[in-house]
Amino acid sequence: MNFLLETLQVLVLSVYFNLEAFLKLFIPSRKKSVVGELVLITGAGSGIGRLVALEFAPLGVSLVLWDISQEGNKETARLAKEKGARKVHTYVCDCSDKADVYRVADQVKREVGDVSILINNAGIVTGKKFMDAPDSLIEKTLEVNTMAHFWTYKAFLPAMMANNHGHLVSIASSAGLIGVSGLADYCASKFGAIGFAESVALEMLTAGKDGIKTTIVCPYFINTGMFDGCQTKWPRLLPILDPAYVAKKIVNAILTDQVYLLLPRAMYVLMAFKNCLQWNQAALLGLYLGVFDKLEECKAHQSPKKLC
Ligand SMILES: NC(=O)c1ccc[n+]([C@@H]2O[C@H](COP(=O)([O-])OP(=O)(O)OC[C@H]3O[C@@H](n4cnc5c(N)ncnc54)[C@H](O)[C@@H]3O)[C@@H](O)[C@H]2O)c1
């Protein structure tokens, strides 16, 4: 295509997309139906995974719940049934172990069917300064928070591609967009998860698989216990998020095919700043917002459940 023509096309479409985004601020987006979809959630035994399962429960989906904790998973299943879930299947799976992910994925395909909404949510945090973190915990963090996403995609994406239908959801973190002092391994794992999800989303686009959607979720601290004791310096600007609110926003983002969900809204502004400010200005802003020193007060969860 001619250079001028192609440039003009990009400009016109950019104006159109911006107008569309502006209108969406006032007119709520149409929600898609998920009746009959098979939704798999990793780390469904507590926190955000459980609450997302409960949000999906009344929507006519079948749920496949994975967790390393059988007890937690069973409790989520019980609550989901109470909330009207049609079918709930629980599986113990250690997402840090590639062989276990493939084994349980095969079992799901045999026993339940092809997953059409995949929610990679399981996550752990060591909560140690980089030089204090044992190698084994750093590796585990990367295995659960990033590598597990590779293996679940390998297991479930082929069926989605064959049907040109599906939704890939990455529960990442705002720590995957902005580095945080004291969370080096966690940030690296979340940056990796975001880069991975973005790249495969683009692979789907270039392969013409426009029926496969992606949603990448980047919340600030949530009050689930994962970052126990964490305080926020300016709660109005950067509040510690309520888990039920986050779960509702995640499901709404999936139903409206929203690609990026940053929570709270101030994160969109901070991201724009990060991309245009100088290093020292950005560090100053981080200090002002208290995202470095406040972490010192944070006794990140280190129970065997999360770090085993
Ligand atoms: N809590 C926060 O402040 C916060 C902020 C941003 C992003 N996130 C992300 O949200 C996701 C959910 O976090 P949460 O706050 O609900 O945490 P949570 O600790 O309450 O839940 C995590 C779940 O993952 C499970 N899990 C841990 N290791 C596993 C493994 N190897 N295999 C299978 N399951 C495993 C746990 O048993 C648990 O049920 C995580 O990916 C986390 O990184 C959390």
The ligand as an SDF file (V2000), in Angstrom:
LIG
                    3D

 44 48  0  0  0  0  0  0  0  0999 V2000
   -3.1730   -9.3330   46.9300 N   0  0  0  0  0  0  0  0  0  0  0  0
   -2.6070   -8.3430   46.2620 C   0  0  0  0  0  0  0  0  0  0  0  0
   -2.2980   -7.2760   46.8160 O   0  0  0  0  0  0  0  0  0  0  0  0
   -2.3780   -8.4740   44.7820 C   0  0  0  0  0  0  0  0  0  0  0  0
   -2.0870   -7.3190   44.0400 C   0  0  0  0  0  0  0  0  0  0  0  0
   -1.8700   -7.4330   42.6790 C   0  0  0  0  0  0  0  0  0  0  0  0
   -1.9320   -8.6690   42.0670 C   0  0  0  0  0  0  0  0  0  0  0  0
   -2.2090   -9.7700   42.8020 N   0  0  0  0  0  0  0  0  0  0  0  0
   -2.2340  -11.0690   42.1320 C   0  0  0  0  0  0  0  0  0  0  0  0
   -3.5440  -11.5970   42.1940 O   0  0  0  0  0  0  0  0  0  0  0  0
   -3.4690  -13.0330   42.1780 C   0  0  0  0  0  0  0  0  0  0  0  0
   -4.2990  -13.5910   43.3220 C   0  0  0  0  0  0  0  0  0  0  0  0
   -3.7510  -13.1170   44.5440 O   0  0  0  0  0  0  0  0  0  0  0  0
   -4.5300  -13.1750   45.9360 P   0  0  0  0  0  0  0  0  0  0  0  0
   -4.2950  -11.8730   46.5830 O   0  0  0  0  0  0  0  0  0  0  0  0
   -5.8880  -13.6840   45.7300 O   0  0  0  0  0  0  0  0  0  0  0  0
   -3.6050  -14.2350   46.6840 O   0  0  0  0  0  0  0  0  0  0  0  0
   -4.0050  -15.4560   47.6140 P   0  0  0  0  0  0  0  0  0  0  0  0
   -2.7330  -15.8560   48.2750 O   0  0  0  0  0  0  0  0  0  0  0  0
   -5.1870  -15.1410   48.4440 O   0  0  0  0  0  0  0  0  0  0  0  0
   -4.4410  -16.5760   46.5610 O   0  0  0  0  0  0  0  0  0  0  0  0
   -3.5260  -17.2470   45.7400 C   0  0  0  0  0  0  0  0  0  0  0  0
   -4.0250  -18.6600   45.5040 C   0  0  0  0  0  0  0  0  0  0  0  0
   -3.0540  -19.3050   44.6720 O   0  0  0  0  0  0  0  0  0  0  0  0
   -2.8430  -20.6240   45.1910 C   0  0  0  0  0  0  0  0  0  0  0  0
   -1.5080  -21.1060   44.8330 N   0  0  0  0  0  0  0  0  0  0  0  0
   -0.3210  -20.6910   45.3180 C   0  0  0  0  0  0  0  0  0  0  0  0
    0.6600  -21.4120   44.7800 N   0  0  0  0  0  0  0  0  0  0  0  0
    0.0960  -22.2900   43.9260 C   0  0  0  0  0  0  0  0  0  0  0  0
    0.5940  -23.3100   43.0700 C   0  0  0  0  0  0  0  0  0  0  0  0
    1.8950  -23.5920   43.0040 N   0  0  0  0  0  0  0  0  0  0  0  0
   -0.2870  -24.0020   42.3320 N   0  0  0  0  0  0  0  0  0  0  0  0
   -1.6110  -23.7530   42.4170 C   0  0  0  0  0  0  0  0  0  0  0  0
   -2.1470  -22.8170   43.1980 N   0  0  0  0  0  0  0  0  0  0  0  0
   -1.3000  -22.0930   43.9510 C   0  0  0  0  0  0  0  0  0  0  0  0
   -2.9790  -20.4820   46.6950 C   0  0  0  0  0  0  0  0  0  0  0  0
   -3.2410  -21.7160   47.3390 O   0  0  0  0  0  0  0  0  0  0  0  0
   -4.1300  -19.4860   46.7940 C   0  0  0  0  0  0  0  0  0  0  0  0
   -5.3740  -20.1360   46.8630 O   0  0  0  0  0  0  0  0  0  0  0  0
   -1.9880  -13.3850   42.2830 C   0  0  0  0  0  0  0  0  0  0  0  0
   -1.4930  -13.6910   41.0110 O   0  0  0  0  0  0  0  0  0  0  0  0
   -1.3610  -12.1140   42.7940 C   0  0  0  0  0  0  0  0  0  0  0  0
   -0.0040  -12.0020   42.4110 O   0  0  0  0  0  0  0  0  0  0  0  0
   -2.4420   -9.7100   44.1470 C   0  0  0  0  0  0  0  0  0  0  0  0
  1  2  1  0
  2  3  2  0
  2  4  1  0
  4  5  1  0
  4 44  2  0
  5  6  2  0
  6  7  1  0
  7  8  2  0
  8  9  1  0
  8 44  1  0
  9 10  1  0
  9 42  1  0
 10 11  1  0
 11 12  1  0
 11 40  1  0
 12 13  1  0
 13 14  1  0
 14 15  2  0
 14 16  1  0
 14 17  1  0
 17 18  1  0
 18 19  2  0
 18 20  1  0
 18 21  1  0
 21 22  1  0
 22 23  1  0
 23 24  1  0
 23 38  1  0
 24 25  1  0
 25 26  1  0
 25 36  1  0
 26 27  1  0
 26 35  1  0
 27 28  2  0
 28 29  1  0
 29 30  1  0
 29 35  2  0
 30 31  1  0
 30 32  2  0
 32 33  1  0
 33 34  2  0
 34 35  1  0
 36 37  1  0
 36 38  1  0
 38 39  1  0
 40 41  1  0
 40 42  1  0
 42 43  1  0
M  CHG  2   8   1  16  -1
M  END
$$$$
